[in-house]
Amino acid sequence: MRVAVIGAGIIGVTTAFELAVDGHEVTVFERRAAVAEETSFANAGLIAPGYVTPWAAPGMPAKVARYLLSKHAPVRIGFPLSRADIAWMRQWYRACELPAYAANRSRMQALAFYSRTRMRDISEHFQLQYDRSIGYLVLLRGEKDRKLAEPGLQLLRDSGVPFKEIGQEEARAIEPAINADTQFAGAIHLPEDEVGNCRQFALLLKNEAQAIGVNFEFNTAVEPLNSVSPCLLQVWLLGADAPTQRQFDAVLVCSGMDSATLLRPLGLEIPLAAVYGYSISAAIREPLNAPRSAVMDERFKVAITRLGQRVRVSGSAEIGGLPEKKRPSSLQTLYKVLHDWFPGAAALAGTRSGVQEWKGARPMLPDGPPLLGASGVPGVWINLGHGSSGWALSCGSARVVADLMSGRTPEIDVQGLGVERLQG
Ligand SMILES: Cc1cc2nc3c(=O)[nH]c(=O)nc-3n(C[C@H](O)[C@H](O)[C@H](O)COP(=O)(O)OP(=O)(O)OC[C@H]3O[C@@H](n4cnc5c(N)ncnc54)[C@H](O)[C@@H]3O)c2cc1C
């Protein structure tokens, strides 16, 4: 089949690769000049399948309400809030009920474990050299945080995820650079989880995809699909006076936050909300003061990760607001948490000139799992809505979608991951 893939974030790149592996003739259209320039650009990089869970969970509405009043809140509401944001929040609230949560959680985790295996196979096979470290430590500041983490530990046990509850000393042995002055209640150590640089992986896999025939067309935006002939694309090359028409046998929409706009003319209403988050990345100033792998401050929901010669600090979840407007207090929380755990790790250098401060939009569906497979409109396929776990879910989602498009049964159960969920 001649397949058009719209979007070259981590989801578009991995899926284009898998489609080419299956022998399809693939063209990727990307409006930016390179792959992974939007949400896949500077995420935290965590791959911790046991912690891939829906945001819509029992007790979350009350937690969100409490956070609204706190200074370093992990969740915030930004303004302006659109009508779509409000409608999304209503759907999210309904999905917080236990039966919906339990079903969505098990779907996401099955996909996350499958995805990690697929990613490791690909990385090994092609010897992809990207910044990556093994091991994940969830840091618990106080007894209250330890108690709050307990129900999550039972879920990890139920899922068979290897982990260990450890005290301060053992945590310091795993991450020796943890601030000697910071006292804490302990940690949860997940030795099989990892952190990796999503953008680097996307760049490397793009090269492998090109080597097996994928055609990438950058600086090229695709217009919303046409309901009469959705596989006839209107394609704008940057600076052109008029679009060109390109005919394909199939179209795959994996355009992050813009997926909903592209699909709307087909009568598909995809409830995607941008849940904004931030990261700061800086060169390591003193390796002995930097983390070895990934840690998560469970109270502030801030991840501090080692990516080669850089430290990345990432967190915050903000509904509403504007993509280009960075909230100073959210960034301050990241600096504070870095300073609490690893002071002196990063070259912040007073002026912050060498520090990359980034805001990204998690493309989030209200109930959690992404939407994968047929759109219901002949010829149009989707791979979208991966929310806060798009990197962790990317390789598995890509394989599932490629299998479905090739008429094969995927290796994991895909019930509840298709577009029919929207009607349910
Ligand atoms: C602060 C933060 C931390 C995160 N941490 C993690 C983490 O630790 N682990 C994890 O697994 N996930 C994490 N995520 C989530 C992850 O980054 C996203 O789920 C993932 O990047 C989404 O990938 P995507 O390819 O769907 O979207 P994108 O990367 O946004 O790609 C979509 C692409 O489509 C292109 N496009 C859109 N419309 C058009 C059009 N009309 N024509 C042509 N091109 C178009 C865009 O330019 C873009 O390049 C985090 C996100 C944030 C914001």
The ligand as an ORCA input file, in Angstrom:
! r2SCAN-3c Opt
* xyz 0 1
  C       6.671     17.772     30.126
  C       6.390     16.448     29.467
  C       6.981     15.295     29.967
  C       6.720     14.059     29.382
  N       7.366     12.964     29.865
  C       7.149     11.743     29.288
  C       7.825     10.600     29.761
  O       8.608     10.661     30.699
  N       7.563      9.409     29.167
  C       6.681      9.295     28.133
  O       6.456      8.195     27.660
  N       6.040     10.387     27.643
  C       6.258     11.608     28.190
  N       5.610     12.716     27.716
  C       4.587     12.535     26.665
  C       5.194     12.410     25.276
  O       6.151     13.414     25.081
  C       4.067     12.527     24.226
  O       3.039     11.612     24.522
  C       4.590     12.215     22.811
  O       5.701     13.033     22.521
  C       3.504     12.440     21.761
  O       4.071     12.148     20.511
  P       3.295     12.438     19.165
  O       4.146     11.939     18.068
  O       1.899     11.958     19.276
  O       3.156     14.041     19.117
  P       4.219     15.135     18.613
  O       5.577     14.833     19.088
  O       3.659     16.465     18.965
  O       4.219     14.948     17.042
  C       3.161     15.338     16.198
  C       3.786     15.894     14.927
  O       2.771     16.145     13.965
  C       3.123     17.298     13.245
  N       1.905     17.843     12.615
  C       0.771     18.217     13.243
  N      -0.159     18.627     12.338
  C       0.426     18.504     11.114
  C      -0.025     18.772      9.795
  N      -1.245     19.259      9.562
  N       0.815     18.537      8.778
  C       2.084     18.057      8.997
  N       2.556     17.798     10.249
  C       1.741     17.998     11.285
  C       3.710     18.206     14.321
  O       4.520     19.225     13.757
  C       4.486     17.223     15.176
  O       5.834     17.106     14.779
  C       5.838     13.980     28.273
  C       5.270     15.135     27.759
  C       5.531     16.371     28.339
  C       4.908     17.594     27.768
*
